[in-house]
Amino acid sequence: MEKIADKKTLTAALAIQRKELTEYYVYEGLAKICKDAHNSEILRTIGEEEKRHVLYWQDKTGVEVKPSRFVVFLDTLTARVLGLTFTLKRMEKMEGSVHRYYTELAKDFSGADDIGRDEAEHENKLLNMLDEERLRYAGSVVLGLNDALVELTGALAGFTLALANTRLISLTGLVTGVAASFSMAASEYLSCRAENDPRAAKSALYTGIAYVITVAVLILPFLLLTNKFLALGITLALAVLIILVFNYYLATARDLDFKKRFVEMTIISLGVAALSFGVGYILNKALGTDA
C-alpha cells in the first residue's frame, strides 16, 4: 500500500497512531490491575480495538511509533487511587483531539471518520457496562459527605462565637461529628433494611466513613491554630475544596452536571454556616459564653 506523502497528513496520522497506541497500553495496564473479571474483560476488549486502529494507521504511515509512557503511568495511578470508572470517563472527556484528527484525516481517508465515530460509540457502550463497587455506593457517600459538610460547617461556625477558644471548639465539634457519623450510619442501615436492600451494612459503612473523614478535615484547622476566626475561615475554604473535588469526581464518573451540583452544594453549606454563625453571635451576647 502507498504510504502517506503529504507532511501535514502524515503528522496528523502519526499523532493519532501514537494516541491509539498509548491508550492500548493504558487499557492493558488497567485490565491487569482490575480484580473484577467482568471489568477486566471489557478493558481488554477496548484495548484490542485500539490495537487494531494502531495497525491500521501504521500500515498507512509506515512508521512504528512509541506510546507515551508518562500518560500510561498517570492513568494507571489515577485508576488505582480514584477508580476505573472515573479514569476512563476522564479519558473519554479528553478525546477531543482524537476526533479532531479523525475529522482532519477524513479528507484523505474515507474510512477515517467512520473509524473515529465507531470507536467512540463502541467505547461508550463498553464503558457503560463497567460495574464498580465504589460507584454503586456513591449515594451513601454523598449522604455522609453532604450531611457532614452542612451540619459541621454550621456547628463550627456557631461554636466559633459561642465558645471561648479553638481547643474547646475542636473538642465540641469532634464529639458532635463522631456522634453524628454513628447516627447517620445507623439511619442509612435502617433505611436500607426497610427496603430489603442486601447491601445495607456496606451502605451504612460508606456513609459513616465519608462522614468521619469530612469531620476530621473540617476540624483540623481548630486543632492546629489558636485564632478561632482564622481557623473558621480555613475550615470553610476546606469545605468548598471538598465540595469541588468530590463533585468533579462524581460528575466525571457519572456524566453529571458539575457546575450545577457544585454551586448548589456550596450555597447550602456556606448558607447554613452563615446562619449558625449568626445564632452563635446571638447566644454569645445573650449568655456571655465567650471568655
HELIX and SHEET records of a PDB file:
HELIX    1   1 LYS A    7  ILE A   33  1                                  27    
HELIX    2   2 ALA A   37  THR A   61  1                                  25    
HELIX    3   3 ARG A   69  LEU A   82  1                                  14    
HELIX    4   4 LEU A   84  LYS A   93  1                                  10    
HELIX    5   5 GLY A   96  LEU A  105  1                                  10    
HELIX    6   6 ALA A  112  ASN A  128  1                                  17    
HELIX    7   7 GLU A  133  ARG A  136  1                                   4    
HELIX    8   8 ALA A  138  ALA A  162  1                                  25    
HELIX    9   9 THR A  166  ALA A  194  1                                  29    
HELIX   10  10 ALA A  200  LEU A  224  1                                  25    
HELIX   11  11 LYS A  228  ARG A  254  1                                  27    
HELIX   12  12 PHE A  258  LEU A  287  1                                  30    
END                                                                             
